[in-house]
Amino acid sequence: MIIKTCGLRTKEAVDCAVASGATHLGFILSESKRQITPKQLIEITKDVPSNVKKVGVFVNEDIDFVNDIANQAGLDIVQLHGQEDMDYIRKIIKPVIKSFDDYKKIYYYDLKDMTILLDSSVGGSGQKFDWNSLPLEQIEAKFILAGGLNPENVVQAVEFFGDKILGVDVSSGIETNGVKDLAKIKSFIERTKNYDVF
């Protein structure tokens, strides 16, 4: 299962996530309170093993800008949180995770070209994605779930979606007062990993 910790800004948080068993690390490279520069990203991820994927998060940026940063910062995956269409996605040089706040929008995309992430309308806000809004019987593609996840509800979320879920993505749910909390990072990852064993 994919376990992605997002909005990381310090080496301490990165190292904690890696040591705890995160599979993907997310870094905000568009305007946000969690934004970091490519130079900072390179510095805080210099000890990250190659099996842990570095994900750059972008919102409605110029395609060349995204591809340049993906190369410069050594990203493994590009995550898109804006109104990027299929033409845009096909020009990205790295594998793509595309965020959706409405499952119906997915039908306008070619799913073989990307991984789906379902999030609340404001990513990183802690606002819970409305799980009950999804017609599970109609969902064919597996997806990563985000939107209001935290150490207390992540197992419930995984149980709710069962084999539809590829993984989980958390940002504000591992923070205290807007700062990444190492204990919460560890707890979130360990609870997800322990559930995934069964």
C-alpha positions in Angstrom: 0.0 0.0 0.0 1.1 3.5 -0.8 1.7 5.6 2.3 2.4 9.2 1.4 3.3 12.0 3.8 2.9 15.3 2.1 3.9 18.9 2.7 7.3 18.0 4.2 9.6 20.9 4.7 12.4 19.7 7.1 15.0 16.9 7.1 13.8 15.8 10.5 10.3 15.2 9.1 11.6 13.5 6.0 13.9 11.2 8.0 11.1 10.3 10.4 8.8 9.4 7.6 11.4 7.3 5.9 12.4 5.5 9.1 8.7 4.9 9.9 8.0 3.2 6.6 6.5 5.9 4.3 6.6 4.8 0.6 6.2 8.3 -0.9 7.2 11.7 0.3 5.3 14.8 -0.9 6.8 18.3 -1.4 4.8 21.3 -2.3 6.5 23.3 -5.2 3.6 25.7 -5.9 2.4 28.6 -3.8 1.3 27.3 -0.4 2.1 27.7 3.3 4.0 24.4 2.9 5.9 25.4 -0.2 9.6 24.7 -0.5 12.2 25.5 -3.2 13.9 22.8 -5.4 17.1 23.6 -3.6 15.6 22.9 -0.2 14.0 19.7 -1.5 17.4 18.4 -2.7 19.0 19.3 0.6 16.4 17.6 2.9 16.1 14.5 0.7 19.8 13.7 0.1 19.7 10.6 2.4 16.3 9.3 1.1 16.8 5.7 -0.3 15.8 5.1 -3.9 12.9 2.8 -3.0 11.1 5.8 -1.3 9.5 7.9 -4.0 9.8 11.7 -4.1 6.7 13.4 -5.2 6.5 17.1 -6.3 3.1 18.7 -5.9 2.1 21.4 -8.5 -1.1 23.5 -9.1 -1.7 24.9 -12.6 1.9 25.6 -13.3 3.6 26.0 -16.7 4.5 22.6 -18.2 8.1 23.5 -18.8 8.4 24.8 -15.2 7.1 21.4 -13.8 9.4 19.3 -16.0 12.5 21.5 -15.2 11.9 21.2 -11.5 11.2 17.5 -11.8 14.6 17.0 -13.4 16.4 19.5 -11.2 15.1 18.1 -7.9 15.2 14.5 -8.9 11.5 13.9 -8.5 10.2 10.4 -9.1 6.5 11.5 -9.5 4.6 14.7 -10.3 1.3 15.3 -8.5 -1.1 17.7 -10.1 -3.8 19.5 -8.0 -5.2 22.0 -10.5 -7.3 22.0 -13.7 -4.6 20.2 -15.7 -6.1 18.3 -18.7 -4.9 15.2 -20.6 -2.9 17.2 -23.1 -1.0 18.7 -20.1 -0.6 15.4 -18.3 0.9 13.6 -21.4 3.6 16.3 -21.6 4.9 15.7 -18.1 8.1 13.7 -18.2 7.5 11.8 -14.9 4.7 9.5 -13.8 1.7 11.5 -12.7 -0.7 11.4 -9.7 -3.8 13.6 -10.6 -5.9 14.9 -7.7 -9.7 15.0 -8.0 -12.2 16.5 -5.6 -15.2 15.0 -7.6 -15.1 11.5 -8.8 -17.3 12.3 -11.8 -14.4 14.4 -13.3 -12.3 11.2 -13.6 -14.4 10.1 -16.6 -12.8 12.9 -18.7 -9.3 11.4 -18.2 -7.4 8.5 -19.6 -6.6 6.6 -16.5 -3.8 4.5 -18.0 -1.7 7.6 -18.0 -1.9 8.4 -14.3 -2.7 7.4 -10.8 -5.9 8.9 -9.2 -5.9 10.7 -5.9 -9.2 11.6 -4.3 -9.0 14.7 -2.1 -11.2 17.3 -0.6 -11.6 20.5 -2.6 -8.9 22.2 -0.6 -5.9 19.8 -0.4 -3.8 20.1 2.8 -6.7 21.8 4.7 -7.6 18.9 6.9 -11.1 19.0 5.4 -12.4 15.4 5.3 -13.2 13.9 1.9 -16.9 12.9 1.9 -16.4 9.1 1.7 -20.1 8.5 1.4 -20.3 10.7 -1.8 -18.5 8.0 -3.8 -20.6 5.3 -5.5 -18.3 2.4 -4.6 -20.1 0.0 -6.9 -19.4 2.2 -9.9 -15.7 2.8 -9.1 -13.5 0.7 -11.3 -10.1 2.4 -10.9 -8.2 2.0 -7.7 -7.1 5.3 -6.0 -5.1 7.0 -3.3 -7.3 8.6 -0.6 -6.5 12.0 0.9 -8.6 14.6 2.7 -8.8 14.9 6.4 -6.9 11.7 7.2 -5.0 11.4 10.5 -3.7 8.7 12.8 -7.1 8.2 14.4 -9.2 7.6 11.2 -6.8 6.1 8.7 -7.6 2.5 9.5 -11.3 3.3 9.3 -10.8 4.8 5.9 -8.9 1.8 4.5 -11.5 -0.5 5.9 -14.3 1.6 4.3 -12.9 1.5 0.8 -11.4 -2.0 1.0 -9.7 -3.2 -2.2 -10.5 0.0 -4.1 -7.8 1.8 -2.2 -4.2 2.0 -3.5 -2.9 4.0 -0.6 -3.3 7.0 1.7 -2.0 10.6 1.6 -1.7 12.8 4.6 -0.5 16.4 5.3 -2.4 18.4 7.9 -3.3 15.2 9.8 0.3 14.8 10.9 0.7 18.4 12.1 0.4 20.2 15.3 -0.2 23.9 15.0 0.7 23.8 11.4 4.1 22.1 11.9 4.9 18.5 11.1 4.7 16.4 14.3 7.2 13.6 14.3 5.0 11.5 16.7 2.0 11.9 14.5 4.0 11.0 11.4 5.2 7.8 13.1 1.8 6.9 14.4 0.0 7.5 11.1 2.5 5.3 9.2 2.7 2.5 11.7 -1.1 2.2 12.0 -1.5 2.1 8.2 1.4 -0.5 7.9 0.0 -2.7 10.7 -3.4 -2.7 9.2 -2.0 -3.5 5.7 -0.4 -6.7 7.1 -3.8 -8.3 7.5 
